[in-house]
Amino acid sequence: MPQWTPSQRELDDLDLISLGAVPVTGFTHPEGEHGLPGLTLTVPTAVAEEAVTAGTLDLLDPEGVPLARLAVAGTYPVDGPEGADAAGPAPSLGQVGLVGPLSALTSTVYGPFRRLVAGPQESAGRVAVPVEAPLSESDIAGIRAASDAGRPLLLVLIGAGYPRGVSAPALVRATLAAAADIPGAEVVAVPLARRRPDGSAADADERLLAAVAAAYAESTHHPSYQGELPVAVAAVVEQNRPPRECRGLVVFFTGLSGSGKSTIARALYDTVLERGDRTVTSLDGDVVRHHLSKGLGFSREDRETNIRRIGWVGAEISRHGGMAICSPIAPFDATRQEVRTMARDAGGGFVLVHVATPLEECERRDRKGLYARARAGEIPDFTGISSPYEAPADADAVVDTTGRTVADCLDEVLAVLIAEGWLTRV
Ligand code: ADP
């Protein structure tokens, strides 16, 4: 039996379908069915071929537990970012969309607040209140007023891309705290996910949300998330998203080989240790390659894998309030975005420092003799020589080290960390 572990967005869609929260029985074409936007599933071509031959594809959760079986009723080509959607990076070329009804193999029984996840029951006499951020005092007053039209059903949107400002479990806690002040209110967690994490499919998201709300209740009331938070809600937010100076973060240096990433990263690491007000871990390129990524080579694929591993560990460090300092070349924007997303999903910050020393200067330094070897054709895919470097458009700091001292460059980075609130001024 062919098997596949879908993305989080796709798993959320699967959950939504299984709960009966949408009027479809399986994954659809991107244009959707019954007025809904597409609930799509994309897989690598090889997996699609196996699935078509077998007629089915078993969908597994990230732990490998089979959740549902897709009966393959059709396929469609995915030709780039517009072809489908995904939580995370745009699907790469060579992916195939699969369409067909789902039958449950096991139901999800774990996950924080799973007991509050439920499909639509009797919708008569109910007002749906979709909740994607902590409710304010005025939201609560608005919901109390709206309960003339029916009993409020607070639908906490816990799927990928929805909770704003707090984690999904914290959004549930905040909503339970708010509901205590709304007579008759009931709280249900709904695994609705955004089509695209950056909100660029807002229209489809809105249509899907309207359909889901309509499945749960007769009418819908939208909070505005404006104004003061009740004390109990504010306490949940404060605990989940402490001020930046005590929240975890990933400081990510990117730039050409020899640009000065490791040198500045090392100086930053030492400074943070000297300050003593934060825990800090260095995930420097060479160190990582001796431990975390031992055995990986320097092919494009291996280098990307190395960065994803660094990003994953960095995000976990940020989850626990620490600072992770990374300094891989990271030439591709898409991979840097993935790491940014990993840190954000872990509740941590992400500060991107582009060490923008020009190629000529890096090559002049040629600290490790790599440029000479790359010019001689001895190193294939060498960033800056035979492989591109995509300069970031989203850097928090851009540091050209040419003709400057390390201390001067470090000061520039520290100034940004202080200005953005990640370090206090000492
Ligand atoms: P990368 O980690 O980007 O490959 P390294 O930090 O290993 O680069 O090497 C950068 C080289 O440039 C080192 O030899 C360092 O001494 C030198 N250098 C000169 N000026 C600076 C500066 N202002 N900041 C950082 N490195 C500098």
Residues whose N, C-alpha, C, O or C-beta is under 5 A from the ligand:
A	BS01	ADP	L256 S257 G258 S259 G260 K261 S262 T263 I264 R365 R367 T401 R404 T405 V406 C409
